[in-house]
Amino acid sequence: MASRIRIAVVYGGRSSEHPISVLSAGSVLDALDPAKYEVLTLGITRAGGWVRTDIEPRNLQIAGQVLPEVESGGADIAVRPGSGEVAVFDAASAIAVLDSVDLVFPVLHGAYGEDGTIQGLLEMAGVGYVGSGVLASAAAMDKAFAKTMLRAAGLDVGHYLVLRPGEPVDDRELEQLGLPVFVKPARAGSSIGISKVRGYDELPAALKLAFEHDSKVLIEAAVMGREIECGVLQDADGSVSASLPAEIRLRPDFDWYSFEAKYLEDASEFDIPADVGADAVRAIQDASCRAFRALDCAGLARVDFFLQRDGRLVVNEVNTMPGFTAISMYPKMWAETGVSYPELLDRLIATALKQRQG
């Protein structure tokens, strides 16, 4: 039997999306074929410590509002620059170097995982990895820079303002956005730190919350339209394809796709594929691939849109490491398109290995 591909699944992390990463990793581990892959599980605690873990993916389920975390106490991990190796420090601080991993699968969402930082570390270590590189990861994570790049590529991104600490809000520009507006951290995900502002008196509290998560904040004009998502997948030959799109429909008592609506409540329904008509499907798929190319993404991405009644398609954001939980949209869209979860992982790994070889 041919030797198995050695994959290090890295998960957890320092961001506010830590528990979602743990859940995503559990689903990935469930789907990786043990006949093809030898898998190491490396967790990152909320404090930033790297530990060797032995998680049971089937136990990683959302139970009410109790979400899993990576705990300290395992063997410490280090990545040695230029070595292509991962080292494990035992309790006596002796170093046992593992065989060089073929690839790292960074199942990390948000800051210090999806923003180019771990990608830079792996680049320095000479270790290949799944997903976008440093620039694309950082640009997509920063919603302000992403909008600039997407708009330059001819894509519609709506109207918005960018604020940094100490900068006053320009009342005239704010009025041009109208109400309601959404206030969000520029570099966060899973709707964490986001507020829907229906009156200007709500703005200070919304800004305070957003600045707790990032030093740069966006104020976005609300775009009225159907919430559409589309997955993008790059194959080993460099070709890019888009999945069938999905539509998110919220329960009447939720008027926007908040963290609670996404993960902790039975608050949303999904139509996969979205019932938008063949022309709109083609437009969404085309815009998704254009967004992927505009940010110079690699491997995978999920592109989120608002589809308005007049057919206007507004890009909301691009996620370079979308959720991989059992209820996440990215794998579900590809499953509906004819690509199963295990096949999806196989293709992502094959693409990353090809890119590593140059």
Steps between C-alpha positions, in 0.01 A plus 500: 500500500629844411612712792237725646512878471595652834261784588518728803156641581547824694196641677378718788692825504499835675203654321143534622412227248701243697208262575380504140849396394492209743167387359628538144808291581283226643305475176818501291650221710184295462518530121873442434551145375744322736606276214629808313612730780703479819361786707660697782274727703662820622290735711561867574364621833329835545824622658694404187673185624543215252432152638482147365144380543298185460148621441197285430318679218168326563487665844537851358136596487326825590301443819292806576755779539785283628767499232825299503848643551860389465642450848863530605680201641604307192851479362622840381544556128752708306546564129866544409565763228639351183485142623171379359453324833277518806668439835337369819638598840436238768459568870877486555554753219678246284425552132363218291477607136211346314546385145449790264131553439392505138245770565331708768124547487445821702134465598512842665252783476554867575805679633833313526373228270307630203682831473836397358688465828517121521549490125810717543630273776455192282665674205802578717512139620480368144184304580223473240142575598143497376341827393596852407841654552606793715377786282163354405430386856585841645310693232184289526507518879517880491158596367612852410791384285291220351233747389764719338642207304159362404379840384816540289407171332161643406295331771231684697575525873243754619566818696704518820721708729821398677582623851806467723531589869476873561357579158168686506204380302430731207131582546448582133651173384302313763176657379583394146511139617148532640346277764531229602875442487715212612803569720762228494865431578705513180682176585265255668248238393200289602310828556694559822508863609241608242199718579203608294443870568146619439541848654797732540465481879605133476823580316735567799425163661539323168837665436617415852414134446670486161817668629522234772575253221712708263678833467327566167124508458263518206164671484310349210178606337240226534441324170147369463509171316508125522804356678687275260820301549715317248802272540812522285741210457838498326630175360860385467519621138418854616148505362229660713136395525200618697239294680127531475407803710299484820249741652471570871148566628459617858221435746273808528630595845858529365543793264869441423749213494651543847733258683201355685311452175801323348598263777289496813137512393277320255459837335573447134409284207711439192396447143771308315493574216355848535179547301619803304479387139766374260622845395553612859680174584744560214552862607567395862744229396682737264523775764626245757785388275582862417515587871723197563740615227482867602637419846746243361347223710610138487329171576164611628279790593139579574361818349196664660261721307181698521275448198258787450167492321638684198773236461776712655756273661692650793801318646485500879827321576740223402597229749826321423446229764123462528342291771536123463254389768230249422255789452735733310392629163823443307505118513119484469503708180767279348314186604194628312726576203616138499821517704481305826673618817782240475551578127507871579780445750687277254490772235610772740793289615598408144496866400712602799754224433526607135550863601771398746685319223485819294 
